[in-house]
Amino acid sequence: MERPAARRSAPQPLTGPAGEPLPPETAKVLRGFFKDGRLVTIPARASKRLVVVRYLRDRVFTEDRAYPEAEVNQQLALFHRDVAALRREMVDAGLVTRAAGEYRRVDED
């Protein structure tokens, strides 16, 4: 049964890592793939996939430290069930590094 429009929860705003507004182009891409804070589907187009994994990297790797794979999996599972694909995309895009089962954020200049 459909809830009345007045009772529907408003979508969570997609913001930058410090809560700042995202650039309009980035926000538009993310709105197309996120619903209620969850990633609905991983984009097929590489340019859009990069926007999505960069956004996820900023949510999961909030501190400058090594993250064990289990912790990364746990955090990514909050967004999407295919955590292996998301981890692989982050590594392939150069957003994080992997060594000895630990992941570390790579900040872009």
C-alpha positions as CSV (number, residue, x, y, z in Angstrom):
1,M,0.0,0.0,0.0
2,E,1.4,3.4,-1.0
3,R,1.9,5.9,1.8
4,P,0.4,9.4,1.4
5,A,2.8,11.9,-0.1
6,A,2.9,13.8,3.2
7,R,4.2,10.8,5.1
8,R,6.9,9.6,2.7
9,S,10.4,10.2,4.0
10,A,12.4,12.8,2.1
11,P,15.4,11.4,0.4
12,Q,18.6,11.9,2.3
13,P,20.6,14.7,0.7
14,L,23.9,13.6,-0.9
15,T,26.7,15.8,0.5
16,G,30.4,16.0,0.4
17,P,32.6,14.4,3.0
18,A,32.4,17.4,5.3
19,G,28.7,17.9,4.7
20,E,29.2,20.5,2.0
21,P,27.0,20.5,-1.1
22,L,28.2,18.5,-4.0
23,P,28.9,20.0,-7.4
24,P,25.7,19.9,-9.5
25,E,27.1,17.4,-12.0
26,T,28.2,15.0,-9.3
27,A,24.9,15.3,-7.4
28,K,23.0,14.6,-10.6
29,V,25.0,11.4,-11.3
30,L,24.6,10.2,-7.7
31,R,20.8,10.9,-7.6
32,G,20.5,8.5,-10.6
33,F,22.1,5.6,-8.7
34,F,21.2,6.1,-5.1
35,K,17.9,5.7,-3.4
36,D,17.4,6.2,0.3
37,G,21.1,6.3,0.9
38,R,21.8,2.9,-0.9
39,L,23.4,2.3,-4.2
40,V,20.7,0.8,-6.4
41,T,23.0,-0.3,-9.2
42,I,26.7,0.0,-10.1
43,P,26.9,2.3,-13.2
44,A,28.1,0.6,-16.4
45,R,29.7,3.7,-17.8
46,A,33.2,4.2,-16.4
47,S,32.8,8.0,-15.9
48,K,29.7,7.6,-13.8
49,R,31.2,4.6,-12.0
50,L,34.1,6.8,-11.0
51,V,31.8,9.4,-9.5
52,V,30.0,6.7,-7.5
53,V,33.1,5.0,-6.1
54,R,34.7,8.3,-5.3
55,Y,31.6,9.2,-3.3
56,L,31.7,5.8,-1.5
57,R,35.5,6.1,-0.8
58,D,34.8,9.4,0.9
59,R,32.1,7.7,3.1
60,V,34.0,4.5,4.0
61,F,37.6,5.8,4.3
62,T,37.1,8.8,6.5
63,E,40.4,8.5,8.4
64,D,44.0,8.4,7.2
65,R,44.7,4.8,8.4
66,A,44.8,1.3,7.2
67,Y,41.4,-0.5,7.0
68,P,41.2,-4.3,7.3
69,E,39.2,-5.9,4.5
70,A,36.5,-7.0,6.9
71,E,35.8,-3.5,8.0
72,V,35.8,-2.2,4.4
73,N,33.3,-5.0,3.5
74,Q,31.1,-4.1,6.5
75,Q,31.0,-0.4,5.6
76,L,30.4,-1.0,1.8
77,A,27.6,-3.4,2.6
78,L,25.7,-0.5,4.1
79,F,25.5,0.9,0.5
80,H,25.4,-2.2,-1.8
81,R,25.7,-6.0,-1.5
82,D,28.4,-6.4,-4.1
83,V,31.3,-5.2,-1.9
84,A,34.0,-7.1,-3.8
85,A,33.1,-5.2,-7.0
86,L,33.1,-1.8,-5.2
87,R,36.5,-2.6,-3.5
88,R,38.0,-3.6,-6.9
89,E,36.7,-0.5,-8.6
90,M,38.2,1.7,-5.9
91,V,41.6,0.0,-6.3
92,D,41.5,0.0,-10.1
93,A,40.6,3.7,-10.1
94,G,43.5,4.5,-7.8
95,L,41.3,5.8,-5.0
96,V,42.5,3.3,-2.5
97,T,45.5,1.0,-2.3
98,R,45.5,-2.6,-1.1
99,A,48.5,-4.3,0.6
100,A,48.5,-7.4,2.9
101,G,44.6,-7.4,3.1
102,E,44.5,-3.8,4.2
103,Y,43.2,-0.8,2.3
104,R,44.3,2.8,2.6
105,R,42.7,5.9,1.1
106,V,44.6,7.7,-1.7
107,D,43.9,11.4,-1.7
108,E,43.6,13.0,-5.1
109,D,45.4,16.3,-5.8
